[in-house]
Amino acid sequence: MNITLVRRYPLHAWLLFALVAIASLGLPGLAGFWGEGMALLSSFSPNTGLGLSTSLFRGFMIAGGIGTILTAGYFLWMLQRVNLGGMPERWKEHALGDVLTVEWVAWIPLLLGIVVLGLYPRLIFGGTDEAVRGLMSVLGGG
């Protein structure tokens, strides 16, 4: 029988590793979505004060979209190979625990942040809105 990481350490493989990888992909409802979405949206409709061609920025948006698709393919391939692939022979005999309590203490705030900021991004956007508006007025954008 082929021992896989997901069978030996299911919490680490699925809850921690897969959730963080999927959040990094930019899946809606998780924190990475808003960063990717805002970057692509700002490339679609750039500030006219920049003095550069809108088509240049739309080209950047297309390149970013292609990069997002390639990243999704890479992450899914990586998750399949790491979580569902066989364990190396040198680790099969080691009796390691899945996720220790001290690791949960470190991971829980990060996992909650990924989900909470994905569902309610206003926590970040609302806190930075005033600084961004001030920076835009200094640079002549607003």
Backbone hydrogen bonds, N-H to C=O, Kabsch-Sander energy under -0.5 kcal/mol:
donor,donor_aa,acceptor,acceptor_aa,energy
3,I,1,M,-0.6
4,T,2,N,-0.5
5,L,85,G,-0.7
6,V,83,N,-2.0
8,R,4,T,-2.1
9,Y,5,L,-3.2
13,A,9,Y,-2.7
14,W,10,P,-2.6
15,L,10,P,-0.7
16,L,11,L,-1.9
17,F,12,H,-2.7
18,A,13,A,-1.4
19,L,14,W,-1.2
20,V,16,L,-2.1
21,A,17,F,-2.1
22,I,18,A,-2.8
23,A,19,L,-2.4
24,S,20,V,-1.8
25,L,21,A,-1.1
26,G,22,I,-0.8
26,G,23,A,-0.8
27,L,22,I,-1.3
30,L,27,L,-1.8
31,A,114,I,-1.3
33,F,27,L,-0.5
33,F,30,L,-1.6
34,W,31,A,-0.8
35,G,31,A,-0.8
36,E,32,G,-1.9
37,G,33,F,-3.0
38,M,34,W,-2.3
39,A,35,G,-1.9
40,L,36,E,-2.4
41,L,37,G,-2.6
42,S,38,M,-2.5
43,S,39,A,-1.2
44,F,40,L,-1.5
45,S,41,L,-1.8
50,L,47,N,-1.5
51,G,48,T,-1.3
57,F,53,S,-1.3
58,R,54,T,-2.3
59,G,55,S,-1.9
60,F,56,L,-1.8
61,M,57,F,-2.1
62,I,58,R,-2.2
63,A,59,G,-2.4
64,G,60,F,-2.6
65,G,61,M,-2.5
66,I,62,I,-2.5
67,G,63,A,-2.4
68,T,64,G,-2.2
69,I,65,G,-2.1
70,L,66,I,-2.6
71,T,67,G,-2.4
72,A,68,T,-2.3
73,G,69,I,-2.2
74,Y,70,L,-2.4
75,F,71,T,-3.0
76,L,72,A,-2.4
77,W,73,G,-2.2
78,M,74,Y,-2.8
79,L,75,F,-2.8
80,Q,76,L,-2.1
81,R,77,W,-2.4
82,V,78,M,-2.8
83,N,79,L,-2.3
84,L,79,L,-0.7
84,L,80,Q,-1.4
85,G,81,R,-0.5
87,M,3,I,-2.0
91,W,88,P,-1.6
92,K,88,P,-0.8
92,K,89,E,-0.7
93,E,89,E,-0.5
94,H,91,W,-0.7
96,L,94,H,-1.1
104,W,100,L,-1.9
105,V,101,T,-2.0
106,A,102,V,-1.2
107,W,103,E,-2.7
108,I,104,W,-2.9
110,L,106,A,-0.7
111,L,107,W,-2.9
112,L,108,I,-2.7
113,G,109,P,-2.2
114,I,110,L,-2.1
115,V,111,L,-2.0
116,V,112,L,-3.3
117,L,113,G,-2.3
118,G,114,I,-0.9
119,L,115,V,-2.1
120,Y,116,V,-2.7
123,L,120,Y,-1.5
124,I,121,P,-1.5
125,F,121,P,-2.6
126,G,122,R,-2.4
128,T,124,I,-1.5
129,D,125,F,-1.0
132,V,128,T,-2.2
133,R,129,D,-2.4
134,G,130,E,-2.2
135,L,131,A,-2.2
136,M,132,V,-2.5
137,S,133,R,-2.1
138,V,134,G,-1.7
139,L,135,L,-2.1
140,G,136,M,-0.5
141,G,136,M,-3.5
142,G,136,M,-0.8
